[in-house]
């Protein structure tokens, strides 16, 4: 395989990415990756988590071995150039600005002479699933041939986040009262008011609330908090593969998979896969789910000895190749 970096302008900023090409002349089907939330970069690593062994890079390489090209990119609020980019985006980050990034990525991939422009797929992880769904519904110049949604939130993103906090609150004294204080702050945030977190809230929860209303994250944070993948999934006409691992403790294969399955009811071109031992970023997780704590979300995701779940990868490769 061959790999090289690319970039393209978007407004006053530059978007940076990596193309991976299989060996041989092609033409190849292609996949555009969209990473998850926060400062997650093109490789699916984050400065908030230890390790550099990102699932995005590993999955792109696995696809190349199977004859599938890919482009993955740093959303402009992530990656090594984020400090120079963020000042240019204050007050401008939105669902539309993320869609604009993805539109550019698809154009860049489709312009390569070894790519079949009629066989480009979108592959999103977590928050990224919302962006590939929005792209598919935007009447794009270059339509996706299909979507792969990994770790997709079937509930509103804010509801998913609250369920994670509720699990942690259940394990501490006065957790229910603290959760009520959090809820009150979120109501104020969604109303466009200062969240004004109560001093009794733990620092990590206060930091979440402060980050949501940081001017650099608005208006996107308010749009994201009420978004889910179920509603757009019900309107997408192209084939879709939904993958949620049973060891995913950020979204839940039942609580989130259920609404997604309901939205796709009667649709023969939507396939669901719930790998037994895949986590949120498709890494193999051998421990029982009961041993996985919300307080340790992300720990070990990108460790040097962490590897992709073979069942999940094999299913994604097979699904793509059957439609390529």
Secondary structure, DSSP 8 states (H G I E B T S, - for coil): -EEEEEEEEETTEEEEEEEEE-SSS--EEEEEEE--STT--TTS--TTSSBS--HHHHHHHHHHHTTEEEEEE--TTSSTTHHHHHTTTTTTBSHHHHHHHHHHHHHHHHTSTTEEEEEEEEEEETHHHHHHHHHHTTT-SS--SEEEEES--SS-HHHHHHHHHHHHHTTSTTHHHHHHHHHHHHHHHHTTS-----TTS-HHHHHHHHHHT-GGGTBHHHHHHT--HHHHHTT--SEEEEE--TT-SSS-TTHHHHHHHHHTTT-TTEEEE--TTB-TTSBB--S-GGG--GGGTTTTTB-TT--B-HHHHHHHHHHHHHT-
